[in-house]
Every structure is written in C-alpha cells, then in structure tokens.
Amino acid sequence: GEFWLSKEPVDQKNLYLNCSSTVAQALTMCIVFRFSCPQDYLQLIGQAATEGSPSNEKREAAAVLREWHIPANGVVMGIEPDPR
C-alpha cells in the first residue's frame, strides 16, 4: 500500500516519518520516499485506487502501473539479513 502525505508540493524541512514494525515485517518490506512524480502517474494512481466495483478505467490504470516504470525522484530504504 501507499501513504500519501500530499499530492501537492510539501516543505521538506522538519518533515519526519515514524514507522514501527517487527523484525520479521521489516525484512519483507521497504519504504520509498517519492519526492516527485509526474502528474500523469499521480492521476493513474488515483484511478487505480478508487473504491467500488472495478471499471475498465480502473483496470487499465492498474495494468499500466503494474507493467511500466514510474519515473520518480526518491529514496528507497530496506533492511536485509546479514548473509554471514
């Protein structure tokens, strides 16, 4: 799932995220801080996330997001087990 702070520009000074999980959960997830994303993709994400019965528009948006690379500026963080 995704959590959106805002689709509008946000002042990044003094902006913090607190996320808590178990070690088992942390080893199977990653967090992406997406600092920018083209408006077209934000609209596709909004279409795919609409509630209610699946429509052709919703299915097409989900297919595009599943198959295409989403151009974005961001940072990805994750935890891996020590291989030793």
Buried (B, 14 or more C-beta within 10 A) or exposed (E): EEEEEEEEEEEEEEEEEEEEEEEEEBEEEEBEBBEEBEEEBBEBBEBBBEEEEEEEEBEEBBEBBEEEEBEEEEEEEEEEEEEE
